[in-house]
């Protein structure tokens, strides 16, 4: 029933436009009563994004189970849950992306949803950083969550703008790797996305007794490569 | 007139609540006709945030004039324009913060405004990075803009939650310094907030002929300190 209503709603939004479609139109197309609609969706906007609530719940569960992992890697992987939701139905996702660009009310709705994802990620980081003695834990949590969401959305948007062609994971992995490079704490195990991109133009060595790291790189080496190398060295220690 | 309307509106929102106040109530209190309201404000929500349009315009002008500066430092300073708008009237800002927490429609409106600031900052960074040969320029622009906005808002919120006591610049400077440490490109001149926090527990040397940098630090040195040291060394070259 929920699925039938969401499909009827979306077809009508594409045919007539979002503003010109009423809830009465939607329930008539779906062949159900008006109250059925509101049982499943608080508003017309919610019917355009029927999977975000499930996705938010899944993200929360995922993060609860990720408590032992490196926090930045965990929230990056949590963000990928959203990507997979979009990737599961490329045609619908691309059509919805185009519809959302045209309807200010849907853009506003989307901002609210994005904010809820960001707050979910920030909440996890805040709890993880709280025990680390880092006085900037809350600040770092919010900034890293915002970075992860922006990177994820950049990768997702590249894929949506291309019409849903190819593998969306690639652009998102690349974008999230940039965030991990900037924010991952020393000693955190590097994920495959990071270690897969290790620069070959710089070298670093970790000493055996865990005392000192020495980093040598050609001047002009991009900062992200330098950081990657140091992280790799510290991670080995 | 605009100011009078905004003040009348805000008084009524505090007295009766945002939802229960009509535009007719506002124009009656201000002693003007209904059409005057809509000449200045597209909606009731806009009257709660009367200064954001001016502030966005000021930010755009500021960034246009900042084209020769280090890009990350420039967008951090651009974000401070928003802070100064809040700091100019602490009592109003704190009351509005409390009102906004209670009214979902105002929170949504605020998200839209924040998004416009973020896009203004990202637009500047995108243009600046476009000529640098960095294939990730657009990605970096969006992620850094999101980081700057999140950091600014964290500092601003600390001050608003405290009831507008003390100097709001301090928390925001501290928050923005964290972002600069994470994202500033090598070779960019370090701002006072960054150089003032330089770690003393690590040392680095830039070679005279600009060929190689060598970084030595006790293992376990926080990553941000390591990055700071390298940035300082590269900046000297």
Boltz contact constraints between the chains, C-beta under 6 A:
constraints:
  - contact:
      token1: [A, 108]
      token2: [B, 108]
      max_distance: 6.0
  - contact:
      token1: [A, 108]
      token2: [B, 112]
      max_distance: 6.0
  - contact:
      token1: [A, 111]
      token2: [B, 111]
      max_distance: 6.0
  - contact:
      token1: [A, 111]
      token2: [B, 115]
      max_distance: 6.0
  - contact:
      token1: [A, 112]
      token2: [B, 108]
      max_distance: 6.0
  - contact:
      token1: [A, 115]
      token2: [B, 111]
      max_distance: 6.0
  - contact:
      token1: [A, 139]
      token2: [B, 154]
      max_distance: 6.0
  - contact:
      token1: [A, 139]
      token2: [B, 175]
      max_distance: 6.0
  - contact:
      token1: [A, 142]
      token2: [B, 150]
      max_distance: 6.0
  - contact:
      token1: [A, 142]
      token2: [B, 154]
      max_distance: 6.0
  - contact:
      token1: [A, 143]
      token2: [B, 147]
      max_distance: 6.0
  - contact:
      token1: [A, 143]
      token2: [B, 150]
      max_distance: 6.0
  - contact:
      token1: [A, 143]
      token2: [B, 151]
      max_distance: 6.0
  - contact:
      token1: [A, 146]
      token2: [B, 146]
      max_distance: 6.0
  - contact:
      token1: [A, 146]
      token2: [B, 147]
      max_distance: 6.0
  - contact:
      token1: [A, 146]
      token2: [B, 150]
      max_distance: 6.0
  - contact:
      token1: [A, 147]
      token2: [B, 143]
      max_distance: 6.0
  - contact:
      token1: [A, 147]
      token2: [B, 146]
      max_distance: 6.0
  - contact:
      token1: [A, 147]
      token2: [B, 147]
      max_distance: 6.0
  - contact:
      token1: [A, 150]
      token2: [B, 142]
      max_distance: 6.0
  - contact:
      token1: [A, 150]
      token2: [B, 143]
      max_distance: 6.0
  - contact:
      token1: [A, 150]
      token2: [B, 146]
      max_distance: 6.0
  - contact:
      token1: [A, 151]
      token2: [B, 143]
      max_distance: 6.0
  - contact:
      token1: [A, 154]
      token2: [B, 139]
      max_distance: 6.0
  - contact:
      token1: [A, 154]
      token2: [B, 142]
      max_distance: 6.0
  - contact:
      token1: [A, 175]
      token2: [B, 139]
      max_distance: 6.0
  - contact:
      token1: [A, 182]
      token2: [B, 182]
      max_distance: 6.0
  - contact:
      token1: [A, 186]
      token2: [B, 223]
      max_distance: 6.0
  - contact:
      token1: [A, 210]
      token2: [B, 219]
      max_distance: 6.0
  - contact:
      token1: [A, 211]
      token2: [B, 219]
      max_distance: 6.0
  - contact:
      token1: [A, 212]
      token2: [B, 219]
      max_distance: 6.0
  - contact:
      token1: [A, 213]
      token2: [B, 219]
      max_distance: 6.0
  - contact:
      token1: [A, 214]
      token2: [B, 216]
      max_distance: 6.0
  - contact:
      token1: [A, 215]
      token2: [B, 215]
      max_distance: 6.0
  - contact:
      token1: [A, 216]
      token2: [B, 214]
      max_distance: 6.0
  - contact:
      token1: [A, 219]
      token2: [B, 210]
      max_distance: 6.0
  - contact:
      token1: [A, 219]
      token2: [B, 211]
      max_distance: 6.0
  - contact:
      token1: [A, 219]
      token2: [B, 212]
      max_distance: 6.0
  - contact:
      token1: [A, 219]
      token2: [B, 213]
      max_distance: 6.0
  - contact:
      token1: [A, 223]
      token2: [B, 186]
      max_distance: 6.0
  - contact:
      token1: [A, 226]
      token2: [B, 230]
      max_distance: 6.0
  - contact:
      token1: [A, 230]
      token2: [B, 226]
      max_distance: 6.0
